[in-house]
Amino acid sequence: MTFPEILPYSNNKTRVVLYTSQFSIAKLVFQVLNFSGKEFDFFLINGENQVSDNDFVILETDDAEKAKNFEPNIILVSEEIGDEHLVSILENITPGGVLVYPESKEEIVEKAENYFRKLAFSPSKISKSGENFVLHTDLGNIPLVSKDEILLKNVNGIQLLCQQFGVMEEEFYEPMMTFE
């Protein structure tokens, strides 16, 4: 399905955008949602997709124009995304929608004139233990298999995004421990 075909297909669904250049973010989101039994359709940058009759459709993109035109109900902006296209994306979030964004982009987000929930996240607290990373959370320290530092910096945002699907903190961290 091409992007112009995705728009009418997604019209009556909850549209979720993963605005990121880190492909591992979508993989982690999918692992968490699958672990929690959540059903969703998706379209990935690499052309992979799953189309069925689910209420949620996830679009992974690093293209600001696609993110804007998708008119997301929920959007995660990852830490490494530049600020230059953010304003046009914010203008197209569905009224009452949800934006999950790095707190470093607070100044831009606060200038948005349309109404949506704003959930800022700080970089995750991680440390190195030998060759492995440890994620420091309110629930305690969680040993991780993943060595993707950019992904790990976005974990708090990914967790906030997954909450929008009804995945609570404990449910989030269990699949996180085995994610490579």
Salt bridges, closest charged atoms under 4 A:
ASP41 OD2 - LYS13 NZ 3.38
GLU65 OE2 - LYS68 NZ 3.28
ASP83 OD1 - LYS105 NZ 2.88
